[in-house]
Amino acid sequence: MRLYDHPASANCMKARIALRQLAIPYEAVTVDLFKRETRTPEHMARNPDGRVPVLELDSGAMIPESGPILLYLAEGTPLLPDDRLERAVVHQWMFFEQNQIESQLAAARFLVLTGRADRYRELADAMVARGHGSLSSLARGLADDRPFVCGDVYTVADIALYAYVHCAHEAGADAREHGTIGAWLDRVEATPGFENDLAPFPAHAMAS
Amino acid sequence: MRLYDHPASANCMKARIALRQLAIPYEAVTVDLFKRETRTPEHMARNPDGRVPVLELDSGAMIPESGPILLYLAEGTPLLPDDRLERAVVHQWMFFEQNQIESQLAAARFLVLTGRADRYRELADAMVARGHGSLSSLARGLADDRPFVCGDVYTVADIALYAYVHCAHEAGADAREHGTIGAWLDRVEATPGFENDLAPFPAHAMAS
């Protein structure tokens, strides 16, 4: 398999974590989103939405989007339950992450880390406010002291949520203010083979 | 089954469309999101993120979030392929919808229809601009004249995308400016048993 990847993208890190924890060999190809290499015709042919990650299978088939990549990789493994209802709970938290966490906190973090937050203050503030609300939702989901977000078992939903929750403080919303989230982050990081390899933003990402 | 629902929510309409097209009987219970009934302890117990739709199964189990509801309902039906790779394509467009379409165009449409867009102009403009970009991505996905977004077969990915794409003009981004999207919307509306029953926003939704 080949992963079209960027070391500083936490969406890409989700795929990297799952590939490593499932011991699947792969080749990483960096597509520099900060140089808009994700928007070239060559990359658009891999993903019409022009983003990373994209997973290329040995057949040449392309799977864009972190969520579908996680679900594809996890099929038939302990990271994704077979039961229809248990699987719906995994989906619940993965869609919540893309709709409520990533769309707000990843975008706000991007503005902060690239030096654009002051220029887009109303936008950044609105996204951080919504992000705070979504972290409270996650804390409610973890409130019965369940070890992982879907219950007793670590799943791809934990990997998906970890990505932008663990670095939410860089956007302006510290997830560890919720004790249940902090304890959950620690448990995720302690799973076998887990490695947070998120790279810092490169110098050329800074607003000019 | 019971659907915690709001007639003016296009996320809820996704569940209603699938339930009708699959001929599954259900009871609809309106939770008035415009009166914050979605944020009560009673509703938070159904969905810790405090939103609709939530599908309650006969067992009492709750499935929040439109995407997981669609995937649950469609399991074992023609609306969701069994093949692992075909399923990844369905997931691709459903996650894209929640991350790139709904998070921007549903939120911008809310600001416009409730009379708040002028008050939050920077925010509304940014969301509409991102929405325009995402509609271009969808048009690229449909560019090879495939009848439906995942290929020849109508799936829950079409239902998911239809919801906020068909009314994107109300947010300020007319999807039908892309001819391929217009033709696809027409094909979705022509599927057997399809009904767009999205209600207008109620008077009490207006900003005071």
Interface residues (C-beta under 8 A of the other chain):
Chain A: M44 P48 D49 G50 L57 A61 I63 P64 E65 S66 G67 P68 I69 L71 Y72 E75 R84 L85 R87 A88 V89 H91 Q92 M94 F95 F96 Q98 N99 Q100 E102 S103 Q104 Y120 E122 L123 A126 S134 S137 L138 R140 G141 A143
Chain B: M44 P48 D49 G50 L57 A61 I63 P64 E65 S66 G67 P68 I69 L71 Y72 E75 R84 L85 R87 A88 V89 H91 Q92 M94 F95 F96 Q98 N99 Q100 E102 S103 Q104 Y120 E122 L123 A126 S134 S137 L138 R140 G141 A143
